[in-house]
């Protein structure tokens, strides 16, 4: 077999790009060399941002998180291009339009830390100001690169679009690079932000919604709920939030205010231990089976990969189609 093989990338708008790729090269790397910026974030099979469908041919997958890509999905042809090495001619379908891959990455946005505060066990609120207001779809994220460091991390905005004051919720990770920086961060510190990214955002459609959040996965749902406030909303929206203990829950006052302001919104809490009268003892995903969901419900899942996978299975068991479930995973 030739050491150079054809790889066809198919986008949701019908555009196809054929690449001549050396055997053994990663699909994301080959696409980048051809001027295509495929959607990716972690670049090591841990987040699922780059998920695609292998239509024909074979690829060799490096190590990845099986909670992000379960075996049954892999067997059905789902792949992670960031860890796929080409072994022969193949065709891969991407779930977004070609324009997203063709756009050059814009210059970073200069930002400045406004405030850092601890708001729950293992969770910090990070507020950043930027020179001009930024538009994004509620649920999207940016990459944050602290000045003078060699790392960046991705976090979803919790604020409304169209603001120059951005709000993020960050889980502290023991000895994590970003966590260590955040523990010492102060007002005035400089950062660089990417433009908003991501296909996990609020769809404008007349159908019931189910939001399921684990830990800091609450952030994109706060942005979604805030964007719904003030609009005529007839579709019911149920929000399920899971955490380890009541002390790990946060933004409860904001959620209460939004629940009162936005019609047809219900919020239910779940904690794994030390549950009080306001919380289900167990996982947020445990509650899905008892909701009596309308078959037309759009499901949004955001949290650690095991939680997202449990939510996918619970939604499927409740009779909801896989294509109606949107997922955002983070480590």
C-alpha positions in Angstrom: 0.0 0.0 0.0 1.2 3.5 -0.8 2.5 5.6 2.1 0.2 8.4 1.0 -3.6 7.7 1.1 -6.7 9.8 0.4 -8.8 11.0 3.3 -12.1 12.7 2.6 -13.6 15.1 5.2 -17.3 15.7 4.8 -19.0 18.6 6.5 -22.7 19.1 7.5 -23.3 21.7 4.7 -22.3 19.1 2.1 -18.8 20.4 1.4 -16.1 17.8 1.0 -12.3 18.2 1.3 -10.0 15.4 0.0 -6.6 15.3 1.6 -3.5 13.3 0.7 -2.3 12.0 4.0 0.8 10.0 5.0 -0.1 6.8 6.7 0.3 7.2 10.5 -0.5 10.9 10.6 -3.3 12.2 12.8 -6.4 13.4 11.0 -6.4 16.7 12.9 -2.7 17.4 12.1 -3.2 16.5 8.4 -6.2 18.8 8.2 -4.3 21.7 9.9 -1.5 21.3 7.3 -4.1 21.6 4.6 -5.5 24.8 6.1 -8.5 23.3 7.9 -8.9 23.9 11.6 -11.1 21.1 12.8 -12.9 21.7 16.1 -10.8 20.3 18.9 -9.8 21.3 22.4 -8.0 18.8 24.6 -6.2 17.1 21.6 -5.7 13.9 23.6 -9.1 12.1 23.5 -10.3 13.5 26.8 -13.1 15.9 25.9 -15.1 14.7 22.9 -15.1 18.2 21.2 -13.8 16.7 17.9 -16.2 13.7 17.7 -16.9 12.6 14.2 -18.2 9.6 12.2 -16.1 7.2 10.2 -18.1 6.5 7.1 -15.6 4.2 5.3 -12.1 2.8 5.7 -10.2 2.3 8.9 -8.2 4.4 11.4 -6.0 3.5 14.3 -7.1 5.2 17.6 -4.6 6.1 20.3 -5.6 6.1 23.9 -8.7 8.0 24.8 -11.3 8.3 27.6 -13.9 5.6 27.1 -16.4 7.7 29.0 -16.1 10.3 26.2 -16.3 7.6 23.5 -18.1 4.5 24.8 -17.4 1.1 23.2 -20.8 0.9 21.6 -20.4 4.3 19.9 -16.9 3.3 18.7 -18.3 0.1 17.3 -20.9 2.2 15.5 -18.1 4.2 13.8 -17.7 7.2 16.1 -14.1 8.4 16.2 -12.0 11.2 17.8 -9.9 12.8 15.0 -7.5 14.2 17.5 -6.2 10.7 18.3 -7.0 9.0 14.9 -4.0 7.9 12.9 -4.6 7.2 9.2 -4.0 3.6 8.2 -5.7 3.6 4.8 -8.1 5.5 2.6 -11.1 6.7 4.6 -14.0 9.1 4.8 -14.9 11.0 7.9 -18.1 13.1 8.5 -17.9 16.2 10.8 -21.0 17.4 12.5 -20.5 21.1 11.6 -20.3 23.3 8.6 -17.1 23.8 6.5 -17.0 27.5 7.3 -16.1 26.7 10.9 -13.0 24.7 9.8 -12.0 27.2 7.1 -11.9 30.3 9.3 -8.5 31.3 10.5 -8.1 31.6 14.3 -8.5 35.3 15.1 -6.0 37.1 17.2 -6.4 36.6 21.0 -8.5 39.0 23.0 -6.7 40.9 25.8 -8.3 40.5 29.2 -7.8 41.5 32.8 -8.8 39.8 36.0 -11.5 41.8 37.8 -12.1 39.5 40.8 -11.4 36.0 42.0 -13.5 34.5 44.8 -14.1 31.1 46.3 -17.9 30.3 46.2 -18.1 26.6 47.1 -16.0 23.6 48.0 -13.5 23.2 45.1 -15.0 26.0 43.0 -13.9 29.5 42.2 -15.6 32.4 40.4 -13.3 34.1 38.0 -14.4 37.5 36.5 -12.5 38.9 33.5 -13.0 42.2 31.7 -12.2 42.7 28.0 -12.0 46.0 26.0 -15.2 45.4 24.0 -18.3 43.4 24.5 -18.3 39.9 22.9 -21.1 38.0 21.2 -21.4 34.3 21.6 -24.1 31.6 21.7 -25.2 30.8 25.3 -23.3 27.7 26.2 -20.1 28.3 24.3 -16.6 28.6 25.8 -13.3 30.4 25.4 -9.7 29.3 26.1 -8.1 31.3 28.8 -4.3 31.8 28.7 -2.8 33.5 31.8 0.0 35.9 30.8 3.5 34.6 31.3 2.4 30.9 31.3 2.7 28.1 28.7 -0.8 26.6 29.3 -4.4 27.5 28.6 -7.7 26.0 29.7 -11.3 26.2 28.3 -14.2 27.4 30.3 -17.8 28.3 29.4 -19.2 31.8 30.0 -21.9 32.0 32.6 -22.9 35.6 31.7 -25.2 36.9 29.0 -23.8 37.4 25.5 -22.9 40.9 24.5 -21.0 41.9 27.6 -17.4 42.9 28.2 -17.5 41.5 31.8 -17.1 37.7 31.6 -17.9 35.2 34.4 -16.5 31.7 34.8 -16.7 29.0 37.3 -13.5 26.9 37.8 -13.1 23.7 39.7 -9.9 23.6 41.6 -7.8 20.6 40.7 -5.0 19.6 43.2 -1.7 20.7 41.7 -3.4 21.7 38.4 -1.6 24.3 36.4 -4.6 26.6 36.0 -5.7 26.0 39.6 -2.3 26.9 41.0 -2.4 30.1 38.9 -5.9 30.9 40.0 -5.1 30.5 43.7 -2.6 33.3 43.4 -4.5 35.4 40.8 -5.6 38.9 41.7 -7.4 41.9 40.1 -5.3 43.4 37.4 -3.6 40.2 36.2 -3.5 39.9 32.5 -4.9 37.0 30.4 -5.5 36.3 26.7 -8.8 34.8 25.6 -9.7 33.0 22.4 -12.8 33.8 20.4 -15.9 31.8 21.6 -15.9 28.1 20.4 -18.2 25.1 20.7 -21.3 23.5 19.3 -22.9 23.0 22.7 -25.2 26.0 22.9 -28.9 26.8 23.3 -31.0 26.0 20.3 -33.8 28.4 19.4 -36.6 25.9 19.0 -40.1 25.3 20.4 -39.7 22.1 22.3 -39.2 21.1 26.0 -35.7 21.3 27.4 -33.8 19.3 29.9 -30.5 20.7 31.3 -28.4 18.3 33.4 -25.2 19.7 35.0 -22.5 18.1 37.0 -20.3 20.4 39.2 -19.1 23.5 37.2 -21.2 22.3 34.3 -23.8 24.7 35.7 -21.9 27.6 34.0 -23.2 27.2 30.4 -26.8 26.7 31.7 -26.7 29.9 33.7 -25.9 31.7 30.4 -28.7 29.8 28.7 -31.2 30.6 31.4 -30.2 34.2 31.5 -30.6 34.5 27.8 -34.1 33.1 28.1 -35.1 35.7 30.8 -37.3 38.4 29.3 -38.3 36.3 26.3 -41.7 34.7 25.8 -41.0 31.1 26.7 -43.8 28.5 26.4 -41.7 25.4 26.5 -41.0 23.8 29.9 -37.4 23.6 31.0 -36.1 21.3 33.7 -32.7 21.8 35.3 -31.0 19.0 37.2 -27.8 19.8 39.1 -25.6 17.3 40.7 -22.7 17.7 43.1 -20.7 15.7 45.7 -22.2 17.4 48.8 -24.4 20.5 49.5 -21.2 22.4 50.1 -20.2 21.8 46.5 -23.3 23.5 45.1 -23.2 27.1 44.0 -25.1 29.9 42.2 -28.3 28.8 44.1 -29.4 32.4 44.6 -29.0 33.1 40.9 -30.9 30.0 40.0 -33.7 30.9 42.3 -34.0 34.3 40.8 -34.0 32.9 37.3 -36.6 30.2 38.2 -38.9 33.0 39.4 -38.2 35.2 36.3 -38.4 32.6 33.6 -41.7 30.8 33.2 -41.9 27.1 33.1 -38.5 26.5 34.6 -38.0 23.8 37.3 -34.7 23.2 39.2 -33.9 20.1 41.1 -30.7 19.3 43.1 -28.9 16.1 43.8 -25.9 15.3 46.0 -24.0 12.1 46.4 -23.7 12.4 50.2 -25.1 14.5 53.2 -28.3 15.3 51.4 -30.7 17.7 53.0 -34.4 18.2 52.5 -33.8 20.2 49.3 -31.6 17.6 47.6 -32.1 14.1 46.1 -29.4 11.8 47.5 -27.6 10.3 44.6 -26.9 11.5 41.1 -28.7 14.1 39.0 -29.0 11.6 36.3 -31.0 9.4 38.6 -33.9 11.8 38.4 -34.3 11.6 34.6 -36.3 8.4 34.6 -39.0 9.9 36.8 -39.6 13.1 34.9 -42.0 11.7 32.4 -40.3 13.5 29.6 -42.1 14.6 26.4 -40.6 12.6 23.5 -39.8 15.9 21.8 -37.5 17.0 24.7 -34.1 18.4 23.7 -31.5 17.2 26.3 -28.3 19.2 27.2 -25.7 17.4 29.3 -22.6 19.2 30.7 -20.2 17.7 33.2 -17.5 15.0 33.8 -17.6 12.2 31.2 -19.1 9.6 33.5 -22.0 11.9 34.3 -22.6 12.7 30.7 -22.5 9.0 29.7 -25.0 8.2 32.5 -27.2 11.0 31.3 -27.1 9.8 27.7 -28.1 6.3 28.8 -30.9 7.6 31.0 -32.2 9.8 28.2 -32.2 6.8 25.8 -33.9 4.7 28.4 -36.6 7.4 28.6 -37.2 7.0 24.9 -35.4 10.1 23.6 -33.4 9.8 20.3 -29.6 10.1 20.5 -29.6 12.9 18.0 -31.7 15.0 20.5 -29.0 14.8 23.2 -26.3 17.5 23.2 -23.2 16.8 25.3 -20.3 18.9 26.7 -17.7 17.0 28.7 -14.8 18.2 30.7 -12.1 16.6 32.7 
